[in-house]
Amino acid sequence: ADLPEGYKIEVTQQSVVYAVEVPKGGLVKGQSFTGVGSVVISEVPMGEWRGDLFDCCALGPCHPSLLCSFFCAPIITSQVMTRMKLNWLGNAGSKEEVKQTFKFVCGLTIAYTIISNILDLFLITYDNYGLPNPSAWLATKNI
């Protein structure tokens, strides 16, 4: 994959992680370059999980991450994509593209939900006898 100008790459040399910025003009896959890097100090534990298996329930059954991942997976996925510096298509992106990932995926998810609910209003299903059975929104009862 090609990398845009200004994108920061994490490079490991002798077990030390450095952040190196892609030079002007960007990079093409397979191209090499030299640059000055700064040591990356990460608070993320390496080689182990930060929390235990059931820490997602630490705040009870209404833990935000648990509910979000269960009911709205695209939102939690876009949050992870943003942290991994990916654009909404899952490719490495510039800072501006990465800033828009969460907003774009949220907007897409909301638009999809609204449109699918509107289309459900017009959905006609069929009962066991093969007769048209309008959705619950359009159904009326005969008294």
DSSP file (Angstrom, degrees, kcal/mol; ACC not computed):
  #  RESIDUE AA STRUCTURE BP1 BP2  ACC     N-H-->O    O-->H-N    N-H-->O    O-->H-N    TCO  KAPPA ALPHA  PHI   PSI    X-CA   Y-CA   Z-CA
    1    1 A A              0   0    0      0, 0.0     2,-0.2     0, 0.0    29,-0.2   0.000 360.0 360.0 360.0 146.5    0.0    0.0    0.0
    2    2 A D        -     0   0    0     26,-0.1    26,-0.2    27,-0.1    90,-0.1  -0.565 360.0-143.3 -82.4 147.6    1.1    3.6   -0.7
    3    3 A L  B     -A   27   0A   0     24,-1.9    24,-2.6    -2,-0.2     3,-0.1  -0.943  14.1-127.5-115.4 132.7    1.7    5.9    2.2
    4    4 A P    >   -     0   0    0      0, 0.0     3,-1.7     0, 0.0    18,-0.2  -0.320  37.7 -84.7 -75.2 159.2    0.8    9.6    2.0
    5    5 A E  T 3  S+     0   0    0      1,-0.2    19,-0.1    16,-0.1     3,-0.1  -0.359 115.0  23.6 -59.2 135.9    3.2   12.4    2.9
    6    6 A G  T 3  S+     0   0    0     16,-2.0    -1,-0.2     1,-0.3     2,-0.1   0.266  85.1 137.9  90.5 -12.0    3.3   13.2    6.6
    7    7 A Y    <   -     0   0    0     -3,-1.7    15,-3.0    16,-0.2     2,-0.5  -0.440  51.2-131.1 -67.3 139.3    2.0    9.7    7.7
    8    8 A K  E     -B   21   0B   0     13,-0.2     2,-0.4    -2,-0.1    13,-0.2  -0.829  19.2-161.3 -99.3 128.1    3.9    8.4   10.7
    9    9 A I  E     -B   20   0B   0     11,-3.3    11,-3.0    -2,-0.5     2,-0.7  -0.853  15.2-134.6-105.0 138.4    5.2    4.9   10.6
   10   10 A E  E     -B   19   0B   0     -2,-0.4     2,-0.4     9,-0.2     9,-0.2  -0.858  27.8-172.8 -93.1 120.1    6.2    2.9   13.7
   11   11 A V  E     -B   18   0B   0      7,-3.1     7,-3.3    -2,-0.7     2,-0.5  -0.929  12.3-148.6-116.1 134.6    9.6    1.2   13.0
   12   12 A T  E     +B   17   0B   0     -2,-0.4     2,-0.4     5,-0.2     5,-0.2  -0.899  19.4 171.6-106.6 128.5   11.2   -1.3   15.4
   13   13 A Q  E >  S-B   16   0B   0      3,-2.7     3,-1.4    -2,-0.5    -2,-0.0  -0.970  73.5 -15.0-137.0 120.5   14.9   -1.5   15.6
   14   14 A Q  T 3  S-     0   0    0     -2,-0.4    -1,-0.1     1,-0.3     3,-0.1   0.914 127.9 -54.2  51.8  49.5   16.6   -3.6   18.2
   15   15 A S  T 3  S+     0   0    0      1,-0.2     2,-0.5    -3,-0.0    -1,-0.3   0.583 115.0 115.9  64.3  14.2   13.4   -3.9   20.2
   16   16 A V  E <   -B   13   0B   0     -3,-1.4    -3,-2.7    23,-0.0     2,-0.5  -0.954  59.5-139.9-112.9 131.8   12.9   -0.1   20.3
   17   17 A V  E     -B   12   0B   0     -2,-0.5    23,-3.0    23,-0.3     2,-0.3  -0.792  21.0-174.5 -96.2 128.9    9.9    1.4   18.6
   18   18 A Y  E     -BC  11  39B   0     -7,-3.3    -7,-3.1    -2,-0.5     2,-0.6  -0.903  21.7-135.8-119.0 147.7   10.5    4.7   16.7
   19   19 A A  E     -BC  10  38B   0     19,-2.9    19,-1.8    -2,-0.3     2,-0.4  -0.930  26.6-175.6-101.6 120.7    7.9    7.0   14.9
   20   20 A V  E     -BC   9  37B   0    -11,-3.0   -11,-3.3    -2,-0.6     2,-0.3  -0.966  19.1-133.4-120.2 132.2    9.2    8.1   11.5
   21   21 A E  E     -B    8   0B   0     15,-0.5   -13,-0.2    -2,-0.4    15,-0.1  -0.675  23.4-115.5 -88.2 135.5    7.4   10.6    9.3
   22   22 A V        -     0   0    0    -15,-3.0   -16,-2.0    -2,-0.3     3,-0.1  -0.498  39.3-118.8 -67.5 132.4    6.9    9.8    5.6
   23   23 A P    >   -     0   0    0      0, 0.0     3,-2.0     0, 0.0   -16,-0.2  -0.078  43.2 -64.1 -70.7 172.4    8.8   12.4    3.5
   24   24 A K  T 3  S+     0   0    0      1,-0.3     0, 0.0   -19,-0.1     0, 0.0  -0.240 123.7  30.9 -55.7 139.9    7.4   14.8    1.0
   25   25 A G  T 3  S-     0   0    0     -3,-0.1    -1,-0.3     2,-0.1   -20,-0.0   0.237 108.6-118.7  93.3 -13.7    5.8   13.1   -2.0
   26   26 A G    <   -     0   0    0     -3,-2.0     2,-0.3   -22,-0.1   -21,-0.1  -0.165  32.9 -76.0  75.6-172.1    4.9   10.1    0.0
   27   27 A L  B     -A    3   0A   0    -24,-2.6   -24,-1.9    -5,-0.1     2,-0.3  -0.957  27.1-142.8-130.5 147.6    6.0    6.5   -0.5
   28   28 A V    >   -     0   0    0     -2,-0.3     3,-2.6   -26,-0.2   -26,-0.1  -0.826  46.4 -82.8-104.7 147.9    5.2    3.7   -3.0
   29   29 A K  T 3  S+     0   0    0     -2,-0.3   -27,-0.1     1,-0.3     3,-0.1  -0.232 118.6  18.0 -51.9 128.9    5.0    0.1   -1.8
   30   30 A G  T 3  S+     0   0    0      1,-0.3    -1,-0.3   -29,-0.2     2,-0.2   0.221  93.9 127.5  92.9 -13.2    8.5   -1.4   -1.8
   31   31 A Q    <   -     0   0    0     -3,-2.6    -1,-0.3     1,-0.0     2,-0.3  -0.521  45.8-151.2 -77.0 142.5   10.3    2.0   -1.8
   32   32 A S        +     0   0    0     -2,-0.2     2,-0.3    -3,-0.1    -4,-0.1  -0.801  18.4 169.6-112.4 158.8   12.8    2.6    1.0
   33   33 A F        -     0   0    0     -2,-0.3     2,-0.4    -6,-0.0    -6,-0.0  -0.966  27.2-123.6-155.8 165.4   13.9    5.9    2.6
   34   34 A T        +     0   0    0     -2,-0.3     2,-0.3     2,-0.0    -2,-0.0  -0.920  36.5 154.6-116.4 147.1   15.9    7.2    5.5
   35   35 A G        -     0   0    0     -2,-0.4     2,-0.5   -13,-0.0   -13,-0.1  -0.973  43.6 -98.8-159.9 169.1   14.5    9.4    8.2
   36   36 A V        -     0   0    0     -2,-0.3   -15,-0.5   -15,-0.1     2,-0.3  -0.849  41.0-163.9 -99.1 131.7   15.0   10.6   11.8
   37   37 A G  E     -C   20   0B   0     -2,-0.5     2,-0.4   -17,-0.1   -17,-0.2  -0.787  13.3-139.5-116.1 158.3   12.7    8.9   14.3
   38   38 A S  E     -C   19   0B   0    -19,-1.8   -19,-2.9    -2,-0.3     2,-0.1  -0.914  35.6-100.0-113.6 145.6   11.6    9.6   17.8
   39   39 A V  E     -C   18   0B   0     -2,-0.4     2,-0.6   -21,-0.2   -21,-0.3  -0.399  33.3-137.2 -65.2 133.1   11.2    6.9   20.4
   40   40 A V        -     0   0    0    -23,-3.0     2,-0.7    -2,-0.1   -23,-0.3  -0.832  12.7-161.0 -94.8 121.4    7.5    5.9   20.9
   41   41 A I        -     0   0    0     -2,-0.6     2,-0.4     2,-0.0   -23,-0.0  -0.907  14.3-167.8-103.8 114.8    6.6    5.4   24.5
   42   42 A S        -     0   0    0     -2,-0.7     4,-0.1     2,-0.1    -2,-0.0  -0.843  26.2-162.0-109.4 137.6    3.5    3.4   24.7
   43   43 A E        +     0   0    0     -2,-0.4    -1,-0.1     2,-0.1    -2,-0.0   0.462  65.6 106.0 -90.0  -2.1    1.3    2.8   27.7
   44   44 A V  S    S-     0   0    0      1,-0.1     2,-0.1     5,-0.0    -2,-0.1  -0.655  79.3-118.5 -79.9 126.6   -0.3   -0.2   26.0
   45   45 A P        -     0   0    0      0, 0.0     2,-0.4     0, 0.0     3,-0.3  -0.426  26.6-138.4 -65.8 136.5    1.0   -3.4   27.6
   46   46 A M  S    S+     0   0    0      1,-0.2     3,-0.1    -2,-0.1    -4,-0.0  -0.812  78.4  10.4 -99.1 134.6    2.9   -5.6   25.1
   47   47 A G  S    S+     0   0    0     -2,-0.4     2,-0.3     1,-0.1    -1,-0.2   0.486 119.9  62.7  83.0   2.4    2.4   -9.3   25.0
   48   48 A E  S    S-     0   0    0     -3,-0.3     2,-0.2     0, 0.0    -1,-0.1  -0.983  86.3 -98.3-152.5 160.7   -0.6   -9.3   27.4
   49   49 A W        -     0   0    0     -2,-0.3    -3,-0.1     1,-0.1     4,-0.0  -0.557  24.2-135.0 -80.5 146.3   -4.1   -8.0   27.6
   50   50 A R  S    S+     0   0    0     -2,-0.2     2,-0.2    -5,-0.1    -1,-0.1   0.894  87.0  24.0 -67.0 -40.2   -4.8   -4.8   29.5
   51   51 A G  S    S-     0   0    0      1,-0.1    -2,-0.1     2,-0.0     2,-0.1  -0.711  87.9 -97.0-122.0 172.2   -7.8   -6.3   31.3
   52   52 A D    >   -     0   0    0     -2,-0.2     3,-1.4     1,-0.1     4,-0.2  -0.245  48.1 -90.8 -81.0 176.3   -9.2   -9.6   32.2
   53   53 A L  T 3  S+     0   0    0      1,-0.3     3,-0.4     2,-0.1    -1,-0.1   0.867 123.9  35.8 -58.4 -42.6  -11.8  -11.6   30.2
   54   54 A F  T >  S+     0   0    0      1,-0.2     3,-1.7     2,-0.1    -1,-0.3   0.139  79.9 108.8-103.5  20.5  -14.8  -10.2   32.0
   55   55 A D  G X   +     0   0    0     -3,-1.4     3,-1.8     1,-0.3     4,-0.2   0.703  66.3  75.4 -66.4 -17.7  -13.6   -6.6   32.6
   56   56 A C  G 3  S+     0   0    0     -3,-0.4    10,-0.4     1,-0.3    -1,-0.3   0.681  96.7  48.4 -66.8 -14.3  -16.1   -5.5   29.9
   57   57 A C  G X  S+     0   0    0     -3,-1.7     3,-2.1     1,-0.1    -1,-0.3   0.182  76.6 111.9-106.1  14.9  -18.7   -6.1   32.6
   58   58 A A  T <  S+     0   0    0     -3,-1.8    -1,-0.1     1,-0.3    -2,-0.1   0.823  82.3  43.6 -60.0 -32.7  -16.8   -4.1   35.3
   59   59 A L  T 3  S-     0   0    0      1,-0.4     3,-0.4    -4,-0.2    -1,-0.3   0.199 124.2-101.7 -96.3  15.7  -19.5   -1.3   35.3
   60   60 A G    X   -     0   0    0     -3,-2.1     3,-1.1     1,-0.2    -1,-0.4  -0.427  62.0 -42.4  93.2-173.0  -22.3   -3.8   35.2
   61   61 A P  T 3  S+     0   0    0      0, 0.0    -1,-0.2     0, 0.0    -3,-0.1   0.635 131.7  64.6 -69.5 -11.8  -24.5   -4.9   32.3
   62   62 A C  T 3   +     0   0    0     -3,-0.4    -2,-0.1    -5,-0.1    -5,-0.1  -0.024  66.4 146.8-100.9  31.1  -24.7   -1.3   31.0
   63   63 A H    <>  -     0   0    0     -3,-1.1     4,-2.6    -7,-0.2     5,-0.3  -0.523  50.7-133.5 -66.4 127.2  -21.0   -0.9   30.3
   64   64 A P  H  > S+     0   0    0      0, 0.0     4,-2.7     0, 0.0     5,-0.2   0.870 102.1  47.3 -54.4 -44.4  -20.8    1.4   27.2
   65   65 A S  H  > S+     0   0    0      2,-0.2     4,-2.3     1,-0.2     5,-0.2   0.890 112.9  49.6 -67.3 -37.6  -18.3   -0.7   25.3
   66   66 A L  H  > S+     0   0    0    -10,-0.4     4,-1.7    -3,-0.2    -1,-0.2   0.945 115.0  43.1 -64.9 -48.4  -20.2   -3.9   25.9
   67   67 A L  H  X S+     0   0    0     -4,-2.6     4,-3.0     2,-0.2     5,-0.4   0.911 114.8  49.9 -64.6 -43.1  -23.5   -2.3   24.8
   68   68 A C  H  X S+     0   0    0     -4,-2.7     4,-2.3    -5,-0.3     8,-0.3   0.919 112.7  45.8 -64.3 -44.0  -22.0   -0.6   21.8
   69   69 A S  H  < S+     0   0    0     -4,-2.3     4,-0.2    -5,-0.2    -1,-0.2   0.817 117.4  45.2 -70.5 -28.3  -20.2   -3.7   20.5
   70   70 A F  H  < S+     0   0    0     -4,-1.7     3,-0.3    -5,-0.2    -2,-0.2   0.918 126.8  25.2 -79.3 -45.2  -23.3   -5.8   21.0
   71   71 A F  H  < S+     0   0    0     -4,-3.0    -3,-0.2     1,-0.2    -2,-0.2   0.720 135.7  23.3 -95.2 -23.0  -25.9   -3.4   19.5
   72   72 A C    >X  +     0   0    0     -4,-2.3     4,-1.2    -5,-0.4     3,-1.1  -0.496  60.7 169.4-146.7  70.8  -23.9   -1.4   17.1
   73   73 A A  H 3> S+     0   0    0     -3,-0.3     4,-2.4     1,-0.3     5,-0.2   0.817  74.8  63.0 -57.0 -36.9  -20.7   -3.1   16.0
   74   74 A P  H 3> S+     0   0    0      0, 0.0     4,-2.2     0, 0.0    -1,-0.3   0.864 101.8  52.8 -59.8 -32.5  -19.8   -0.6   13.2
   75   75 A I  H <> S+     0   0    0     -3,-1.1     4,-1.6    -7,-0.2    -2,-0.2   0.945 112.2  41.9 -68.4 -47.6  -19.5    2.2   15.8
   76   76 A I  H  X S+     0   0    0     -4,-1.2     4,-1.8    -8,-0.3    -1,-0.2   0.857 114.1  54.1 -68.1 -33.4  -17.0    0.3   18.0
   77   77 A T  H  X S+     0   0    0     -4,-2.4     4,-2.5     1,-0.2    -1,-0.2   0.905 107.0  50.2 -65.3 -41.6  -15.2   -0.9   14.9
   78   78 A S  H  X S+     0   0    0     -4,-2.2     4,-2.2     1,-0.2    -1,-0.2   0.839 107.2  55.1 -67.4 -31.2  -14.8    2.7   13.6
   79   79 A Q  H  X S+     0   0    0     -4,-1.6     4,-1.9     2,-0.2    -1,-0.2   0.925 110.3  45.2 -64.8 -43.4  -13.4    3.7   17.0
   80   80 A V  H  X S+     0   0    0     -4,-1.8     4,-1.7     2,-0.2    -2,-0.2   0.900 110.9  54.0 -66.0 -40.6  -10.8    1.0   16.7
   81   81 A M  H  <>S+     0   0    0     -4,-2.5     5,-2.5     1,-0.2    -2,-0.2   0.899 107.5  51.0 -60.1 -40.5  -10.0    2.0   13.1
   82   82 A T  H ><5S+     0   0    0     -4,-2.2     3,-1.5     1,-0.2    -1,-0.2   0.915 109.1  50.0 -63.6 -42.6   -9.4    5.6   14.2
   83   83 A R  H 3<5S+     0   0    0     -4,-1.9    -1,-0.2     1,-0.3    -2,-0.2   0.807 109.7  51.6 -65.6 -28.4   -7.0    4.4   16.9
   84   84 A M  T 3<5S-     0   0    0     -4,-1.7    -1,-0.3    -5,-0.1    -2,-0.2   0.367 117.2-116.6 -88.3   5.1   -5.2    2.3   14.3
   85   85 A K  T < 5 +     0   0    0     -3,-1.5     8,-1.4     1,-0.2     2,-0.3   0.900  65.5 144.8  61.2  45.3   -4.9    5.4   12.0
   86   86 A L  B   < -D   92   0C   0     -5,-2.5     6,-0.2     6,-0.2    -1,-0.2  -0.835  46.4-126.4-110.1 150.6   -7.1    3.9    9.3
   87   87 A N    >   -     0   0    0      4,-3.1     3,-2.0    -2,-0.3    11,-0.1  -0.242  45.4 -84.3 -82.6-177.1   -9.5    5.7    7.0
   88   88 A W  T 3  S+     0   0    0      1,-0.3    -1,-0.1     9,-0.2    -7,-0.0   0.677 130.2  55.7 -67.3 -15.3  -13.2    4.6    6.6
   89   89 A L  T 3  S-     0   0    0      2,-0.1    -1,-0.3     3,-0.0     3,-0.1   0.482 120.0-107.4 -91.5  -3.8  -12.1    2.0    4.0
   90   90 A G  S <  S+     0   0    0     -3,-2.0     2,-0.3     1,-0.3    -2,-0.1   0.604  79.1 125.8  89.1  13.0   -9.6    0.4    6.3
   91   91 A N  S    S-     0   0    0      1,-0.1    -4,-3.1   -90,-0.0    -1,-0.3  -0.700  73.8 -89.6-100.8 156.2   -6.5    1.8    4.5
   92   92 A A  B     -D   86   0C   0     -2,-0.3     2,-0.3    -6,-0.2    -6,-0.2  -0.431  59.0-174.0 -60.6 134.2   -3.7    3.8    6.1
   93   93 A G        -     0   0    0     -8,-1.4    -1,-0.0    -2,-0.1   -90,-0.0  -0.830  26.7 -95.3-132.9 168.8   -4.7    7.4    5.9
   94   94 A S     >  -     0   0    0     -2,-0.3     4,-2.6     1,-0.1     5,-0.2  -0.224  49.9 -97.4 -72.0 171.2   -3.5   11.0    6.5
   95   95 A K  H  > S+     0   0    0      1,-0.2     4,-2.1     2,-0.2     5,-0.1   0.892 125.6  51.0 -58.7 -40.5   -4.4   12.7    9.7
   96   96 A E  H  > S+     0   0    0      2,-0.2     4,-1.0     1,-0.2    -1,-0.2   0.905 111.2  47.0 -66.1 -41.6   -7.4   14.5    8.1
   97   97 A E  H >> S+     0   0    0      1,-0.2     4,-0.7     2,-0.2     3,-0.6   0.919 112.2  50.3 -64.6 -43.2   -8.8   11.2    6.7
   98   98 A V  H >X S+     0   0    0     -4,-2.6     3,-0.9     1,-0.2     4,-0.5   0.872 104.7  57.7 -65.1 -37.3   -8.3    9.4   10.0
   99   99 A K  H 3< S+     0   0    0     -4,-2.1     4,-0.5     1,-0.2    -1,-0.2   0.807 108.3  48.0 -61.2 -28.6  -10.1   12.3   11.9
  100  100 A Q  H <X S+     0   0    0     -4,-1.0     4,-2.9    -3,-0.6     5,-0.3   0.578  87.7  88.3 -89.2 -10.9  -13.2   11.7    9.6
  101  101 A T  H <X S+     0   0    0     -3,-0.9     4,-2.5    -4,-0.7     5,-0.2   0.930  91.1  42.1 -55.9 -53.3  -13.3    7.9   10.0
  102  102 A F  H  X S+     0   0    0     -4,-0.5     4,-2.4     1,-0.2    -1,-0.2   0.926 117.2  47.4 -63.1 -45.8  -15.5    7.8   13.1
  103  103 A K  H  > S+     0   0    0     -4,-0.5     4,-2.5     2,-0.2    -1,-0.2   0.916 113.4  48.2 -61.4 -44.2  -17.9   10.5   11.9
  104  104 A F  H  X S+     0   0    0     -4,-2.9     4,-2.6     2,-0.2    -2,-0.2   0.931 113.1  45.9 -64.8 -46.7  -18.2    9.0    8.4
  105  105 A V  H  X S+     0   0    0     -4,-2.5     4,-2.5    -5,-0.3    -1,-0.2   0.892 113.1  50.7 -65.6 -39.0  -19.0    5.5    9.7
  106  106 A C  H  X S+     0   0    0     -4,-2.4     4,-2.6    -5,-0.2    -2,-0.2   0.937 112.2  47.2 -61.7 -45.8  -21.5    6.8   12.3
  107  107 A G  H  X S+     0   0    0     -4,-2.5     4,-2.6     1,-0.2    -2,-0.2   0.904 112.4  49.3 -61.5 -42.6  -23.2    8.8    9.6
  108  108 A L  H  X S+     0   0    0     -4,-2.6     4,-2.5     2,-0.2    -1,-0.2   0.903 111.9  48.8 -62.8 -42.4  -23.3    5.8    7.3
  109  109 A T  H  X S+     0   0    0     -4,-2.5     4,-2.3     2,-0.2    -2,-0.2   0.914 112.9  46.8 -65.3 -43.6  -24.7    3.6   10.1
  110  110 A I  H  X S+     0   0    0     -4,-2.6     4,-2.5     2,-0.2    -2,-0.2   0.922 113.3  49.0 -64.8 -44.0  -27.4    6.1   11.0
  111  111 A A  H  X S+     0   0    0     -4,-2.6     4,-2.8     1,-0.2     5,-0.2   0.918 111.5  49.6 -61.5 -44.1  -28.3    6.6    7.3
  112  112 A Y  H  X S+     0   0    0     -4,-2.5     4,-2.7     1,-0.2     5,-0.2   0.919 111.3  49.2 -60.6 -44.3  -28.5    2.8    6.8
  113  113 A T  H  X S+     0   0    0     -4,-2.3     4,-2.0     2,-0.2    -2,-0.2   0.926 113.8  45.3 -62.5 -45.8  -30.8    2.4    9.8
  114  114 A I  H  X S+     0   0    0     -4,-2.5     4,-2.2     2,-0.2    -2,-0.2   0.944 115.5  46.1 -64.2 -48.4  -33.1    5.2    8.8
  115  115 A I  H  X S+     0   0    0     -4,-2.8     4,-2.5     1,-0.2    -2,-0.2   0.908 112.6  49.8 -63.8 -42.1  -33.4    4.0    5.2
  116  116 A S  H  X S+     0   0    0     -4,-2.7     4,-1.7    -5,-0.2    -1,-0.2   0.874 111.1  49.9 -66.2 -35.3  -33.9    0.3    6.1
  117  117 A N  H  X S+     0   0    0     -4,-2.0     4,-0.8    -5,-0.2    -1,-0.2   0.888 111.0  49.1 -69.3 -37.5  -36.6    1.3    8.6
  118  118 A I  H >X S+     0   0    0     -4,-2.2     3,-0.8     1,-0.2     4,-0.5   0.923 111.4  49.3 -65.0 -43.3  -38.4    3.4    5.9
  119  119 A L  H >< S+     0   0    0     -4,-2.5     3,-1.1     1,-0.2     4,-0.3   0.828 102.0  63.4 -65.7 -30.9  -38.2    0.5    3.4
  120  120 A D  H >< S+     0   0    0     -4,-1.7     3,-1.0     1,-0.3    -1,-0.2   0.785  91.5  66.4 -62.7 -26.8  -39.6   -1.9    6.0
  121  121 A L  H << S+     0   0    0     -3,-0.8    -1,-0.3    -4,-0.8    14,-0.2   0.822 106.5  40.8 -62.6 -29.6  -42.8    0.2    6.0
  122  122 A F  T << S+     0   0    0     -3,-1.1     2,-0.4    -4,-0.5    -1,-0.2   0.346  87.0 119.7-102.0   5.3  -43.4   -1.0    2.4
  123  123 A L    <   -     0   0    0     -3,-1.0    12,-1.0    -4,-0.3     2,-0.5  -0.561  45.9-161.4 -76.3 128.1  -42.3   -4.6    2.9
  124  124 A I  E     -E  134   0D   0     -2,-0.4     2,-0.2    10,-0.2    -2,-0.1  -0.948   8.5-172.3-111.5 126.9  -45.0   -7.1    2.1
  125  125 A T  E     -E  133   0D   0      8,-2.1     8,-3.9    -2,-0.5     2,-0.4  -0.592  18.9-121.9-107.5 174.0  -44.6  -10.6    3.4
  126  126 A Y  E     -E  132   0D   0      6,-0.3     2,-0.0    -2,-0.2    -2,-0.0  -0.944  18.0-136.5-121.8 140.9  -46.6  -13.7    2.7
  127  127 A D    >   -     0   0    0      4,-2.2     3,-1.9    -2,-0.4     6,-0.1  -0.124  43.5 -81.3 -84.0-173.8  -48.5  -15.8    5.3
  128  128 A N  T 3  S+     0   0    0      1,-0.3    -1,-0.1     2,-0.1    -2,-0.0   0.691 129.5  53.8 -63.2 -19.0  -48.6  -19.6    5.4
  129  129 A Y  T 3  S-     0   0    0      2,-0.1    -1,-0.3     3,-0.0    -3,-0.0   0.371 118.0-107.5 -98.4   3.4  -51.3  -19.7    2.7
  130  130 A G  S <  S+     0   0    0     -3,-1.9    -2,-0.1     1,-0.3     3,-0.0   0.598  74.8 137.1  82.6  10.9  -49.3  -17.6    0.2
  131  131 A L        -     0   0    0      1,-0.1    -4,-2.2     2,-0.0    -1,-0.3  -0.676  64.1 -97.0 -91.4 146.2  -51.5  -14.5    0.7
  132  132 A P  E     -E  126   0D   0      0, 0.0    -6,-0.3     0, 0.0    -1,-0.1  -0.352  37.5-170.1 -61.3 138.3  -50.0  -11.1    0.9
  133  133 A N  E     -E  125   0D   0     -8,-3.9    -8,-2.1    -6,-0.1     3,-0.1  -0.899  15.2-141.3-132.5 100.7  -49.5  -10.0    4.5
  134  134 A P  E     -E  124   0D   0      0, 0.0   -10,-0.2     0, 0.0     5,-0.1  -0.162  34.3 -87.7 -62.1 159.0  -48.5   -6.3    4.9
  135  135 A S    >>  -     0   0    0    -12,-1.0     4,-1.3   -14,-0.2     3,-1.3  -0.116  42.9 -99.8 -61.9 165.3  -46.0   -5.3    7.6
  136  136 A A  T 34 S+     0   0    0      1,-0.3    -1,-0.1     2,-0.2   -15,-0.1   0.790 121.1  62.4 -59.1 -29.1  -47.2   -4.6   11.1
  137  137 A W  T 34 S+     0   0    0      1,-0.2    -1,-0.3   -17,-0.2   -16,-0.1   0.838 113.3  33.3 -65.4 -32.8  -47.0   -0.8   10.4
  138  138 A L  T <4 S+     0   0    0     -3,-1.3    -1,-0.2   -17,-0.1    -2,-0.2   0.547  93.2 111.9-101.5  -8.7  -49.6   -1.0    7.6
  139  139 A A     <  -     0   0    0     -4,-1.3     2,-0.3    -5,-0.1    -4,-0.0  -0.367  45.0-169.0 -71.0 143.8  -51.8   -3.8    9.0
  140  140 A T        -     0   0    0     -2,-0.1     2,-0.4     2,-0.0    -2,-0.1  -0.932  16.8-126.4-127.6 154.4  -55.3   -2.9   10.1
  141  141 A K        -     0   0    0     -2,-0.3     2,-0.5     2,-0.0    -2,-0.0  -0.830  13.4-138.0-103.7 139.0  -57.8   -5.0   12.1
  142  142 A N              0   0    0     -2,-0.4    -2,-0.0     1,-0.1     0, 0.0  -0.815 360.0 360.0 -90.8 131.5  -61.3   -5.7   11.0
  143  143 A I              0   0    0     -2,-0.5    -1,-0.1     0, 0.0    -2,-0.0   0.422 360.0 360.0 -99.8 360.0  -63.8   -5.4   13.8
